[in-house]
Amino acid sequence: FVVYPGKGTWICFGSCASSGDHFEFLMKKDGISFREAYVRLAEIANIPINSTSTNKEEKKISAKKLNGLIKANDSASKYFKSRLFSGVGKEVKEYLENRGIDMETAATHGLGFAPDAMDTLLDYLKNLKFDSKSVIEAGLIKKTDSGWSDVFRNRLTVEIRNKSGEVIGFGGRRLNDNEKSPKYLNTKETEVFVKSSVLYGIDLAYKSILDKSQIIIVEGYMDVIAAHQKGYKNVVACMGTSINPKQLQYIYNIFTHNDYEIILCLDSDDAGVEATRRNLEVVIENFPSGLDNNNISVVTLSGKDPDEVIRNDINNWKTSIDNSISLFDYYISTINNNNDVSVRENSIKKSLYFIKQHVSFTLQDSYLQNLSKITDINEDTLRSISQTLINAPNGINNVDEVIEIDKNMHEKTLLSIILKNNEVKDLVTDIPADYFSDIQYRTIFQLWFSDEIDTIYDLKDDVLVEKYEIIKNFNLADNNLNNNMAIIEEEKKRMGLRYLKKIKKEIIPEIGKVDDEEEKNRLFKRLVEIDKQINTIMSGNAKKNK
C-alpha cells in the first residue's frame, strides 16, 4: 500500500488493486458514502462543515450543495407522504393494506405516493422557492421531449435514508403492473445517494442490530418493511439482487466484537438459488474476517420471497432464521443443484479455491471431507485439483480466471454467434482485437470482420483452421437472434473486463518500479482511466440487474 503525499493519492498493490484519494480511501475502507467521508474528514481537519471554500477537484463539493440535495429530498418526502394520506392516495392505501402494511408502518418507513401527473412535485418545490439545480441534481425531476417532468409518477414511493435518518433518495414501486415501465425505480446516483454504499432500513435497524449482535440481509424494500412490522427490526436490504464489497465492509464495521451473526436471506426459487450462489462468492472473496468463525449464515425460504413468507407464515420465517446454515456449508451443499456438468465442475473448482484461499489450514481437511461426500470425488483427487488451481501459471489470483474451465469460452461463444449471424456485425464494430486473448481467435475475428474469413485455409495454419472448425460446429443451446444479440453484449462486457483487469495488473507493479516522476504520472493516469472504464462496464451490469 503506497501513499503519494504530494498528490494526496494512494495505490494498493494487494489483491484489491485499487487506487484513489483520501475520500475514496475512507469510502472503500469503511463502506460509506462520499457525503459521510466528506463530513468525517472535515471533522478530522477541523474544517467547519458549512465552509464555503471550494476545491478544483469536483468531488470536493461544498457542504452547501450537499445540504441542498438533502433538503430537496426532505421536501419531496413531505410531499409524497401528504399525497398518500390525502384523498388522492386512497387506492394506494388500499394496495398497502392488501399487502398487510398498516398506516403506522407506512409513516415510520416514509412511504408515500407520487401521483400520475407531469409536474406535481415540480410545482410543489417551485412554490417552496427551491433552487432548480438542487432539484435536478437530487434526481427528482428529469428533462423529457415535452419539458421537465417528475421522475416518480403513479408510484408508491419509499424513502431511502442514511444511518442518521436523512432522506438521501427514493425507491418507487409501479402501481399499475400493465404499464411498460420498470417495476422498481430508484433515484439516480447523486452526491448523497450511492446505491452500492446503501443498506435500506439501516436507520431504523441500527439499534436493534447492535442490541442483538445480528443483522439479517434481504433484497427488497417490502421484505424489510414486512419484517419490521412483525418485530424483526434488525433486517436491512442490500438495494439490489446482490450484496457488494462496500456493503460488506460497512456491515463488518458495525460490530466491535467477534460475537455477531450475519444472515443472508434471499430468494429460494431456481433463479434465486443461482443468484444466492453468486452472492456468496462475493461475500467469500470480500468479507474481512474470512470464513473460520461461521459468523455468516444463509437462509432460503419455502415461499417466493421474505415478504411473502413473513406475511403468510411468520412461524416459517422464525424457524428458517433460527436454523440458518453457515455460509460455506450452504455454498458446498448447492453444488449438485445444477445438472449442467460444466457448471457443476466449475462450482467444485470454486469451492476448492475458496477452501485453499479463505479457510484456515486447521479447518481445510474438514471442508474437503464434506466436499468429497457431496461430490463423490476422492479427497486426494480434490487436493490435487486444489493445488493445481493455486499454482496456476502467471500468478493468477482472480477467482473467475482461475476456475474457468475454458478461459477463452467467452471469445469462443461470441465467435460462434457472429460466424453464424452476419447481421450482427454492427454490434461488434466496437470490439478491439486486443480483447481476444487467444491469438487464433483474434485472427478469426479479424478475418471475419474484414470479410476475408474464406481465406483462412490459405494461411496454412493447422492450429488456426482446427479452432475455426471447432467454432463453426460449436452449437449454442438457443440460436434465437434476439437471445444471441443479448449474449454478444454480455460477452463483450466480460471480455472487456478481463482485458482491462489484465492491463491493470500489468501496470500496478510497474508504477512501483519506475523512478521517473513523469512516467509514474502517466502510468497513474492510465490506471485511473482503466478504473473508470471498468466502473462503466460494471455500472452497466448493475443497471441491467435492477
C-alpha positions as CSV (number, residue, x, y, z in Angstrom):
1,F,0.0,0.0,0.0
2,V,1.7,3.1,-1.2
3,V,0.8,6.7,-0.4
4,Y,1.9,9.7,-2.5
5,P,1.6,12.6,0.0
6,G,2.4,15.3,-2.6
7,K,-0.6,14.3,-4.7
8,G,-2.9,13.2,-1.9
9,T,-3.3,9.8,-3.7
10,W,-2.7,6.1,-2.9
11,I,-2.4,2.8,-4.6
12,C,-2.9,-0.7,-3.2
13,F,-0.7,-3.3,-4.7
14,G,-2.6,-6.1,-3.0
15,S,-5.4,-8.2,-4.3
16,C,-7.9,-5.3,-4.4
17,A,-5.7,-3.4,-6.9
18,S,-7.5,-0.2,-6.0
19,S,-6.4,3.5,-6.1
20,G,-7.8,6.9,-5.3
21,D,-7.6,9.9,-2.9
22,H,-8.4,10.3,0.8
23,F,-12.2,10.4,0.1
24,E,-12.1,7.1,-1.8
25,F,-9.8,5.6,0.9
26,L,-12.5,6.1,3.6
27,M,-15.3,5.1,1.3
28,K,-13.7,1.8,0.3
29,K,-12.3,1.0,3.8
30,D,-15.4,1.7,5.7
31,G,-18.1,1.2,3.0
32,I,-19.5,4.6,3.5
33,S,-20.9,7.2,1.1
34,F,-19.0,10.2,-0.2
35,R,-21.0,12.6,2.0
36,E,-20.2,10.6,5.1
37,A,-16.5,10.6,4.2
38,Y,-16.7,14.3,3.5
39,V,-18.1,15.0,6.9
40,R,-15.7,12.7,8.7
41,L,-12.6,14.3,7.0
42,A,-13.9,17.8,7.7
43,E,-14.1,16.9,11.4
44,I,-10.5,15.4,11.4
45,A,-9.2,18.5,9.6
46,N,-11.2,20.8,11.9
47,I,-12.9,22.5,9.0
48,P,-16.5,23.8,9.6
49,I,-18.9,21.7,7.6
50,N,-20.6,24.8,6.4
51,S,-17.4,26.1,4.9
52,T,-17.8,27.9,1.6
53,S,-14.3,27.0,0.5
54,T,-14.0,25.1,-2.8
55,N,-11.5,22.8,-4.4
56,K,-10.5,22.2,-8.0
57,E,-11.5,18.6,-7.8
58,E,-15.2,18.1,-8.5
59,K,-15.5,15.5,-5.7
60,K,-14.7,18.0,-3.0
61,I,-18.1,19.7,-3.3
62,S,-19.3,22.2,-0.8
63,A,-21.5,21.3,2.2
64,K,-24.0,23.8,0.8
65,K,-24.6,21.7,-2.2
66,L,-24.9,18.5,-0.1
67,N,-27.4,20.2,2.2
68,G,-29.3,21.4,-0.8
69,L,-29.7,17.8,-2.0
70,I,-30.8,16.6,1.4
71,K,-33.3,19.5,1.8
72,A,-34.8,18.8,-1.7
73,N,-35.2,15.1,-0.8
74,D,-36.8,16.0,2.6
75,S,-39.3,18.3,1.0
76,A,-40.1,15.7,-1.7
77,S,-40.7,13.2,1.1
78,K,-43.2,15.5,2.8
79,Y,-45.0,16.0,-0.5
80,F,-45.2,12.2,-1.3
81,K,-46.4,11.5,2.3
82,S,-49.0,14.2,2.1
83,R,-50.4,12.7,-1.2
84,L,-50.6,9.2,0.4
85,F,-52.5,10.4,3.4
86,S,-54.9,12.6,1.3
87,G,-57.9,11.7,-0.8
88,V,-55.8,11.0,-3.9
89,G,-53.9,8.3,-2.0
90,K,-57.0,6.2,-1.3
91,E,-56.2,3.4,-3.8
92,V,-52.5,3.3,-2.7
93,K,-53.6,2.9,0.9
94,E,-55.8,0.0,-0.2
95,Y,-52.8,-1.5,-2.0
96,L,-50.7,-1.3,1.1
97,E,-53.5,-2.8,3.3
98,N,-53.8,-5.7,0.8
99,R,-50.1,-6.3,1.4
100,G,-50.5,-6.2,5.1
101,I,-48.9,-2.9,5.7
102,D,-50.6,-0.7,8.2
103,M,-50.5,3.1,8.1
104,E,-48.3,3.4,11.2
105,T,-45.7,1.3,9.5
106,A,-46.2,3.3,6.3
107,A,-45.5,6.5,8.2
108,T,-42.5,5.1,10.0
109,H,-40.8,3.9,6.8
110,G,-41.7,7.1,4.9
111,L,-44.0,5.5,2.3
112,G,-45.7,8.0,0.0
113,F,-47.5,8.4,-3.3
114,A,-46.3,10.1,-6.5
115,P,-49.5,11.0,-8.5
116,D,-49.7,10.2,-12.2
117,A,-49.1,13.7,-13.3
118,M,-46.4,15.5,-15.2
119,D,-45.1,18.0,-12.7
120,T,-47.0,18.0,-9.4
121,L,-43.8,17.6,-7.3
122,L,-42.0,20.1,-9.6
123,D,-44.7,22.7,-8.9
124,Y,-44.6,21.9,-5.2
125,L,-40.9,22.5,-5.0
126,K,-41.1,25.7,-7.1
127,N,-43.6,27.1,-4.6
128,L,-41.1,26.4,-1.9
129,K,-38.6,28.5,-3.8
130,F,-36.2,25.6,-4.3
131,D,-33.2,26.0,-6.4
132,S,-33.9,24.1,-9.7
133,K,-30.3,22.9,-9.8
134,S,-30.6,21.1,-6.5
135,V,-33.9,19.5,-7.5
136,I,-32.4,18.3,-10.8
137,E,-29.2,17.0,-9.1
138,A,-31.2,15.2,-6.5
139,G,-32.8,13.2,-9.3
140,L,-36.4,14.3,-8.6
141,I,-37.2,15.7,-12.0
142,K,-36.0,14.9,-15.5
143,K,-36.0,16.5,-18.9
144,T,-38.4,15.0,-21.5
145,D,-39.4,15.8,-25.0
146,S,-42.3,17.8,-23.7
147,G,-40.3,19.6,-20.9
148,W,-39.4,19.0,-17.3
149,S,-41.2,16.1,-15.6
150,D,-41.4,14.4,-12.2
151,V,-39.2,11.3,-12.1
152,F,-41.7,9.3,-9.9
153,R,-45.2,9.2,-11.4
154,N,-48.0,6.9,-10.3
155,R,-45.7,5.0,-7.9
156,L,-45.6,4.1,-4.3
157,T,-42.6,5.9,-3.0
158,V,-40.2,4.6,-0.4
159,E,-37.7,6.9,1.4
160,I,-34.1,5.7,1.4
161,R,-32.3,7.1,4.4
162,N,-28.7,7.0,5.6
163,K,-27.8,5.8,9.2
164,S,-28.6,9.3,10.5
165,G,-32.1,9.2,9.1
166,E,-31.6,11.8,6.4
167,V,-33.5,11.1,3.2
168,I,-30.9,10.6,0.5
169,G,-33.1,9.1,-2.2
170,F,-36.2,7.3,-3.1
171,G,-37.4,4.0,-4.4
172,G,-40.6,3.8,-6.5
173,R,-42.8,0.8,-6.9
174,R,-45.0,0.7,-10.0
175,L,-48.7,0.6,-9.1
176,N,-50.1,-0.4,-12.5
177,D,-48.4,-3.7,-13.5
178,N,-49.8,-3.3,-17.0
179,E,-47.6,-0.3,-17.6
180,K,-44.4,-0.7,-19.7
181,S,-42.1,0.7,-17.1
182,P,-39.7,-0.8,-14.6
183,K,-41.4,-2.4,-11.6
184,Y,-39.0,-0.7,-9.3
185,L,-37.3,2.6,-9.9
186,N,-34.5,4.2,-7.8
187,T,-33.2,7.7,-7.6
188,K,-30.3,8.1,-9.9
189,E,-26.9,8.1,-8.1
190,T,-26.1,11.5,-6.6
191,E,-23.5,13.0,-4.3
192,V,-25.6,11.8,-1.3
193,F,-27.0,8.6,-2.8
194,V,-24.6,5.9,-4.0
195,K,-26.6,2.7,-4.3
196,S,-23.6,0.4,-3.7
197,S,-23.0,2.0,-0.3
198,V,-26.5,1.9,1.0
199,L,-28.4,-0.6,3.1
200,Y,-32.1,0.1,3.0
201,G,-33.6,0.4,6.5
202,I,-30.3,0.9,8.3
203,D,-31.6,4.0,10.1
204,L,-34.4,2.0,11.8
205,A,-32.5,-1.2,12.2
206,Y,-29.1,0.0,13.6
207,K,-30.0,-0.1,17.3
208,S,-31.7,-3.5,17.0
209,I,-28.6,-4.8,15.1
210,L,-26.3,-3.7,17.9
211,D,-28.7,-5.0,20.7
212,K,-29.0,-8.5,19.1
213,S,-25.5,-8.6,17.6
214,Q,-27.3,-9.9,14.5
215,I,-28.2,-8.5,11.1
216,I,-30.5,-10.1,8.6
217,I,-30.0,-9.0,5.0
218,V,-32.8,-9.4,2.4
219,E,-33.2,-8.0,-1.1
220,G,-36.1,-5.6,-1.3
221,Y,-37.9,-2.7,0.5
222,M,-41.0,-4.7,1.0
223,D,-39.1,-7.5,2.7
224,V,-37.7,-5.0,5.2
225,I,-41.0,-3.3,5.9
226,A,-42.8,-6.6,6.4
227,A,-40.1,-7.8,8.8
228,H,-40.0,-4.6,10.8
229,Q,-43.8,-4.6,11.2
230,K,-43.6,-8.2,12.6
231,G,-41.0,-7.2,15.1
232,Y,-37.8,-8.2,13.3
233,K,-36.2,-4.7,13.4
234,N,-32.7,-5.9,12.6
235,V,-33.5,-6.5,8.9
236,V,-32.0,-4.4,6.1
237,A,-32.0,-4.7,2.3
238,C,-28.9,-4.7,0.0
239,M,-30.7,-2.5,-2.6
240,G,-30.5,-5.0,-5.4
241,T,-30.0,-8.6,-6.4
242,S,-26.6,-8.9,-5.0
243,I,-24.6,-7.7,-2.0
244,N,-21.3,-5.9,-2.8
245,P,-17.9,-5.4,-1.1
246,K,-18.7,-1.8,0.1
247,Q,-21.8,-3.0,1.9
248,L,-19.9,-6.0,3.3
249,Q,-17.3,-3.7,4.7
250,Y,-19.9,-1.4,6.2
251,I,-21.7,-4.3,7.8
252,Y,-18.4,-5.7,9.2
253,N,-17.6,-2.3,10.8
254,I,-20.9,-2.2,12.6
255,F,-19.7,-4.8,15.0
256,T,-17.0,-4.1,17.5
257,H,-16.5,-7.7,18.7
258,N,-16.4,-11.2,17.2
259,D,-19.7,-12.5,18.7
260,Y,-22.1,-11.4,15.9
261,E,-24.2,-13.1,13.2
262,I,-24.9,-12.0,9.6
263,I,-27.7,-13.8,8.0
264,L,-28.3,-13.7,4.2
265,C,-32.0,-14.3,3.5
266,L,-32.6,-14.5,-0.3
267,D,-34.9,-15.9,-2.9
268,S,-35.4,-19.7,-2.9
269,D,-36.6,-20.3,-6.4
270,D,-34.2,-21.8,-9.0
271,A,-33.1,-18.4,-10.3
272,G,-32.8,-17.2,-6.7
273,V,-30.6,-20.1,-5.7
274,E,-28.2,-19.4,-8.5
275,A,-28.2,-15.7,-7.6
276,T,-27.6,-16.7,-4.0
277,R,-24.5,-18.7,-5.0
278,R,-23.1,-15.6,-6.9
279,N,-23.9,-13.5,-3.8
280,L,-22.0,-15.9,-1.6
281,E,-19.0,-15.9,-3.9
282,V,-18.8,-12.1,-3.4
283,V,-19.1,-12.5,0.3
284,I,-16.4,-15.2,0.5
285,E,-14.0,-13.2,-1.6
286,N,-14.5,-9.9,0.2
287,F,-15.5,-10.4,3.8
288,P,-12.7,-9.1,6.0
289,S,-12.7,-11.8,8.7
290,G,-12.6,-14.8,6.5
291,L,-14.7,-18.0,6.8
292,D,-13.4,-19.5,10.0
293,N,-15.7,-18.1,12.6
294,N,-19.0,-19.0,11.0
295,N,-20.4,-15.5,11.6
296,I,-22.2,-15.6,8.2
297,S,-25.1,-17.9,7.5
298,V,-27.7,-18.4,4.8
299,V,-31.4,-18.9,4.9
300,T,-33.6,-20.0,2.0
301,L,-37.3,-19.8,2.3
302,S,-40.1,-22.1,1.1
303,G,-42.0,-19.1,-0.2
304,K,-41.3,-16.9,-3.1
305,D,-39.5,-14.2,-1.1
306,P,-39.2,-13.0,2.5
307,D,-42.1,-10.5,2.2
308,E,-44.5,-13.3,1.2
309,V,-43.3,-15.7,3.9
310,I,-43.4,-13.1,6.7
311,R,-46.9,-12.0,5.7
312,N,-48.3,-15.5,5.3
313,D,-46.3,-17.8,7.6
314,I,-44.4,-16.0,10.3
315,N,-43.5,-19.3,12.0
316,N,-41.8,-20.5,8.8
317,W,-39.8,-17.3,8.8
318,K,-38.8,-17.7,12.5
319,T,-37.8,-21.3,12.1
320,S,-35.8,-20.6,9.0
321,I,-33.9,-17.8,10.7
322,D,-33.2,-20.0,13.8
323,N,-31.9,-22.8,11.6
324,S,-29.7,-20.8,9.2
325,I,-26.8,-22.7,7.6
326,S,-23.2,-21.5,7.8
327,L,-22.2,-19.7,4.6
328,F,-19.6,-22.1,3.2
329,D,-21.5,-25.3,4.2
330,Y,-24.5,-23.9,2.3
331,Y,-22.3,-23.0,-0.7
332,I,-20.9,-26.5,-0.9
333,S,-24.3,-28.1,-0.4
334,T,-25.7,-26.5,-3.6
335,I,-23.1,-27.9,-5.9
336,N,-25.3,-30.7,-7.1
337,N,-28.3,-28.4,-7.7
338,N,-27.4,-27.9,-11.4
339,N,-27.5,-30.7,-13.8
340,D,-25.1,-29.0,-16.2
341,V,-21.8,-31.0,-15.9
342,S,-19.6,-28.0,-16.8
343,V,-21.4,-25.7,-14.2
344,R,-21.0,-28.4,-11.6
345,E,-17.4,-28.9,-12.3
346,N,-16.9,-25.1,-12.2
347,S,-18.6,-25.0,-8.8
348,I,-16.3,-27.7,-7.4
349,K,-13.3,-25.8,-8.6
350,K,-14.5,-22.6,-7.0
351,S,-15.2,-24.4,-3.7
352,L,-11.6,-25.9,-3.7
353,Y,-10.1,-22.5,-4.5
354,F,-12.1,-20.8,-1.7
355,I,-11.1,-23.6,0.8
356,K,-7.5,-23.1,0.0
357,Q,-7.5,-19.3,0.0
358,H,-10.1,-18.3,2.6
359,V,-10.2,-21.1,5.2
360,S,-7.5,-21.6,7.9
361,F,-5.2,-24.6,7.5
362,T,-6.7,-26.4,10.5
363,L,-10.2,-26.4,9.0
364,Q,-9.4,-27.2,5.4
365,D,-9.5,-31.0,5.9
366,S,-12.9,-30.9,7.4
367,Y,-14.3,-28.9,4.4
368,L,-12.5,-31.2,1.9
369,Q,-14.1,-34.2,3.6
370,N,-17.5,-32.6,3.3
371,L,-16.9,-31.7,-0.3
372,S,-15.8,-35.2,-1.1
373,K,-19.0,-36.7,0.4
374,I,-21.2,-34.3,-1.6
375,T,-19.4,-34.7,-4.9
376,D,-18.4,-38.3,-4.6
377,I,-14.9,-37.4,-5.6
378,N,-11.9,-38.9,-3.7
379,E,-10.2,-36.5,-1.2
380,D,-6.8,-37.0,-2.7
381,T,-8.2,-36.1,-6.2
382,L,-9.7,-32.9,-4.7
383,R,-6.4,-32.0,-3.1
384,S,-4.6,-32.5,-6.4
385,I,-7.1,-30.3,-8.2
386,S,-6.8,-27.7,-5.5
387,Q,-3.1,-27.5,-5.7
388,T,-3.2,-27.1,-9.5
389,L,-5.6,-24.2,-9.2
390,I,-3.4,-22.4,-6.6
391,N,-0.3,-23.0,-8.7
392,A,-1.9,-21.7,-11.9
393,P,0.5,-20.0,-14.3
394,N,1.1,-16.3,-14.4
395,G,0.4,-16.0,-10.7
396,I,-3.4,-15.8,-11.3
397,N,-5.2,-14.6,-8.1
398,N,-8.6,-13.7,-9.7
399,V,-11.1,-16.4,-8.9
400,D,-13.0,-16.1,-12.1
401,E,-9.8,-16.6,-14.1
402,V,-8.6,-19.5,-12.0
403,I,-11.7,-21.6,-12.1
404,E,-12.8,-21.1,-15.7
405,I,-12.9,-24.5,-17.4
406,D,-12.0,-22.8,-20.7
407,K,-10.7,-19.3,-20.0
408,N,-11.5,-18.3,-23.6
409,M,-15.1,-19.6,-23.6
410,H,-16.5,-16.1,-23.9
411,E,-14.4,-15.5,-27.0
412,K,-15.5,-18.9,-28.4
413,T,-19.1,-18.2,-27.7
414,L,-19.0,-14.7,-29.3
415,L,-17.2,-16.0,-32.4
416,S,-19.7,-18.9,-32.8
417,I,-22.6,-16.4,-32.9
418,I,-21.1,-13.9,-35.3
419,L,-19.9,-16.6,-37.7
420,K,-23.5,-17.9,-38.0
421,N,-25.2,-14.5,-38.0
422,N,-23.6,-11.9,-40.3
423,E,-26.4,-9.5,-39.5
424,V,-25.0,-8.8,-36.0
425,K,-21.9,-7.2,-37.4
426,D,-22.9,-3.7,-36.2
427,L,-22.9,-5.0,-32.6
428,V,-19.2,-5.9,-32.7
429,T,-17.7,-2.9,-34.5
430,D,-16.5,-1.5,-31.2
431,I,-14.7,-4.7,-30.0
432,P,-10.9,-4.1,-30.1
433,A,-9.0,-7.1,-31.4
434,D,-6.9,-7.0,-28.2
435,Y,-10.0,-8.2,-26.3
436,F,-9.2,-11.6,-27.7
437,S,-6.6,-13.2,-25.5
438,D,-6.3,-16.2,-27.8
439,I,-4.2,-15.4,-30.8
440,Q,-6.1,-17.7,-33.2
441,Y,-9.5,-16.4,-32.0
442,R,-8.2,-12.9,-32.6
443,T,-7.2,-13.8,-36.2
444,I,-10.5,-15.4,-36.9
445,F,-12.3,-12.3,-35.7
446,Q,-10.2,-10.0,-37.8
447,L,-10.7,-12.2,-40.9
448,W,-14.4,-12.3,-40.4
449,F,-14.7,-8.6,-39.7
450,S,-12.8,-7.7,-42.9
451,D,-15.0,-10.2,-44.9
452,E,-11.9,-12.4,-45.6
453,I,-12.9,-15.5,-43.5
454,D,-12.8,-17.7,-46.6
455,T,-9.1,-17.1,-46.9
456,I,-8.4,-18.8,-43.6
457,Y,-7.5,-22.1,-45.3
458,D,-4.9,-20.3,-47.5
459,L,-2.9,-19.3,-44.4
460,K,-1.9,-23.0,-43.9
461,D,-2.1,-22.7,-40.2
462,D,-3.3,-26.1,-38.9
463,V,-4.0,-24.8,-35.3
464,L,-5.9,-21.8,-36.7
465,V,-8.0,-24.0,-39.0
466,E,-8.7,-26.5,-36.3
467,K,-10.0,-23.8,-33.9
468,Y,-12.1,-22.3,-36.8
469,E,-13.7,-25.7,-37.4
470,I,-14.5,-26.2,-33.7
471,I,-16.1,-22.7,-33.5
472,K,-18.2,-23.3,-36.7
473,N,-19.5,-26.5,-35.2
474,F,-20.0,-25.1,-31.7
475,N,-23.7,-25.3,-31.0
476,L,-25.4,-23.0,-28.6
477,A,-28.5,-24.1,-26.7
478,D,-30.6,-21.4,-28.3
479,N,-29.9,-19.9,-31.6
480,N,-32.6,-17.2,-31.4
481,L,-31.3,-14.0,-32.9
482,N,-32.6,-11.7,-30.1
483,N,-31.1,-14.0,-27.5
484,N,-27.8,-14.1,-29.4
485,M,-27.7,-10.3,-29.5
486,A,-28.1,-10.2,-25.8
487,I,-25.3,-12.8,-25.4
488,I,-23.0,-10.7,-27.6
489,E,-23.5,-7.7,-25.4
490,E,-22.8,-9.8,-22.3
491,E,-19.6,-11.5,-23.8
492,K,-18.3,-8.1,-24.9
493,K,-18.6,-6.9,-21.3
494,R,-16.9,-10.0,-19.9
495,M,-14.1,-9.8,-22.5
496,G,-13.6,-6.1,-21.8
497,L,-13.4,-6.6,-18.1
498,R,-10.9,-9.4,-18.4
499,Y,-8.7,-7.4,-20.7
500,L,-8.9,-4.2,-18.6
501,K,-8.1,-6.2,-15.4
502,K,-5.2,-7.8,-17.1
503,I,-3.8,-4.5,-18.2
504,K,-4.4,-3.1,-14.7
505,K,-2.4,-5.9,-13.1
506,E,0.5,-5.3,-15.5
507,I,0.5,-1.5,-14.8
508,I,0.4,-1.6,-10.9
509,P,3.8,-3.4,-10.4
510,E,5.3,-1.0,-13.0
511,I,4.4,2.1,-11.0
512,G,6.4,0.8,-8.1
513,K,9.4,0.2,-10.2
514,V,9.5,3.5,-12.1
515,D,11.7,6.3,-10.7
516,D,10.9,8.9,-13.4
517,E,8.1,11.1,-11.9
518,E,6.7,11.9,-15.4
519,E,6.4,8.3,-16.4
520,K,4.9,7.4,-13.0
521,N,2.3,10.1,-13.5
522,R,1.5,8.7,-17.0
523,L,1.0,5.2,-15.6
524,F,-1.1,6.5,-12.7
525,K,-3.4,8.4,-15.1
526,R,-3.7,5.3,-17.3
527,L,-4.7,3.3,-14.1
528,V,-7.4,5.9,-13.3
529,E,-8.7,5.7,-16.9
530,I,-8.8,1.9,-16.7
531,D,-10.7,2.1,-13.4
532,K,-13.2,4.4,-15.0
533,Q,-13.7,2.0,-17.9
534,I,-14.2,-0.9,-15.5
535,N,-16.7,1.1,-13.5
536,T,-18.6,2.0,-16.6
537,I,-18.9,-1.7,-17.6
538,M,-19.8,-2.7,-14.1
539,S,-22.4,0.1,-13.7
540,G,-24.0,-1.1,-17.0
541,N,-24.3,-4.6,-15.5
542,A,-25.8,-3.2,-12.3
543,K,-28.5,-1.2,-14.3
544,K,-29.3,-4.4,-16.2
545,N,-29.8,-6.3,-13.0
546,K,-32.1,-3.8,-11.3
